[in-house]
Amino acid sequence: MADKKPQQGNTLAGRLARLGLKSDSDFVLHLPLRYEDETCITALADARPGIAAQFEVEVLGNEIAYRPRRQLLARVRDASGALSLRFLNFYPSQQKVLQPGTRLRVFGEVHEGYLGPEIIHPRFHVVAAGDALPEGLTPVYPTTAGLGQATLRRLIEKALARADFADTLPPELLQRLDLPGFAEAIRFLHTPPPDMVQAVLEARDYPAWRRMQFDELLAQQLSLRRAYLARRARGAPRLAPSAKLTDALLRSLPFRLTAAQQRAWREIAADLGQPHPMQRLLQGDVGSGKTVVAALAMLHAVEAGHQAALMAPTEILAEQHYRKLAAWLEPLGIEVAWLTGSLKKRDKEAAIAKVGAGDTPIAIGTHALIEDKVEFARLGLAIVDEQHRFGVRQRLALKDKGSFAHQLAMSATPIPRTLAMSYYADLDVSVLDELPPGRSPVTTKLVAEARRDEVLARVHDACRSGRQAYWVCPLIEESETLQLKTAEETYARLVAELPDLKIGLVHGRLKAADKAAVMAAFVRNEIHVLVATTVIEVGVDVPNASLMVIEHAERFGLAQLHQLRGRVGRGVDASACILLYAQPLGELARARLKVIFESTDGFAIAREDLRLRGPGEFIGARQSGLPLLRYADLEDAALVEQARAVAEDILRTDPVRAEAHLQRWLGGREELLKA
């Protein structure tokens, strides 16, 4: 579908671009947030507090006031009374319009202010006496600073007049799913009929909205499925090993794989034996044993004559993987390279040379693995741990170090089923849904900041009895410098409060060597209490550490709290995680703490996290190339399933129709789905 692009000036075009509005299709699919009833005029004397209404008034005057901040105030009246219009953010053009004698139609909620009744930030426009009222409800669109509703409405009206409304779905499908036609649904939502009731129109289960939700999900499923099929059509090395090394590793381990680990390993091994690139996500809760499955996959690649690489987002996590994998694999005669930005130049160059020559079959590291100068002789398997912390291009950069290398992504943040069906539909998924035996359960306690002395006493007692503790500093997202200062202050305070214990400090600004030295001392039980920022969220495995205190737990997200809690409970001792919180608690913080207190099931926590935060924040950078859903609800699993089934069918039977649907909804914005 060829779209004409509205010709606008640079300033307007920039504002529209922030909303993703370029083509006629973009404007047509920019649907109202809500509707307002401007079909009647309410007298000022009849205004009800908190109820939005439309008033026709005359401006008495305006002023710029400074109480307590700069704001524009306008006094207006009608035959029944007067009130103030207050603008906390305004443009000089607005003040020019609000001249004495100007007649306005004003829409907003009346509240009682300092100077009597007022409307804060009303919508208004200039009218002449006797101007006709709208016949139907007025749509209110999502907008951005400097772009008014009137301008947006006018541009959408022009796009509606020009756009191609040919339906991308066949009539028999619409009939089977009980959905209206595209043109009918779009015109209904942008220009509802005069007799339409506002509450009914805004209900997201209304047929016209249902059609938009299905179309949006279908575009997403088509895009992801097409990317998946395109990858399977490409060639990749078929990794068919002898299984000698993998069997040797399994015999040497001091534990048996869980049933879930065995199942995941079989799925991965089967993929690696195919002549097309594996694209699999291995997800499992904290401590479910993803690393050993990754080790088996890497040995599989090495046995087949290829190299394997594992990239982790932090040096602590990468080093944890390196130490564990080297301990398992080097006794089998497999050399493991270690590559991070903090390596000495000579050591780094030596490691890069051995990897480039193919002398070292396995490389573990951070982003240093994807530097231009790092080359692999024959990379067959690329593994990305905590994959949601990397952008799409970073993951592509590692995989592209080999010719169509197989890729395994790992995540300790379980993904709810509806999210996996939608945003992860281009991946095959293996799930580790059981913990290895011997993991002690972690008791979670909520403690108010006022009882901090009791927590200190518990930490002291635990450490004097031979165990160790983490003390996690508050999360201060807006300032890394301030967070560092807080960590240092917490460290100094604990040194003073627990003088007979050895206290260590680790944070993101420490030099890698210093950080490694502190962590090594903690592992050797030379440090009783480790004060840390969230750098210990993943990758730290100290079985003797059985107590964790998280200060200002209300500032952390659910996934972070669950990950941090997973650092304890790794030994035989009973373990506890104490969440210190400050009062009063906000509603969202209270909800998060309630979830983490009541559940240790990572999948249940992930479902609640998705519900509380929404998919945009939950998936992070994983799908930075794919637009987030605007109208569809991920809780509607039935509609997601329908869209998946229809996508499969259309791609197989009518690729032309599939392309038209994708062009309408994504407009070519699929390039990063090739990850």
Summary of the structure (lengths in Angstrom):
residues: 675
radius of gyration: 30.0
end to end distance: 26.5
largest distance: 92.7
contacts: 2177
relative contact order: 0.10
helix: 44%
strand: 19%
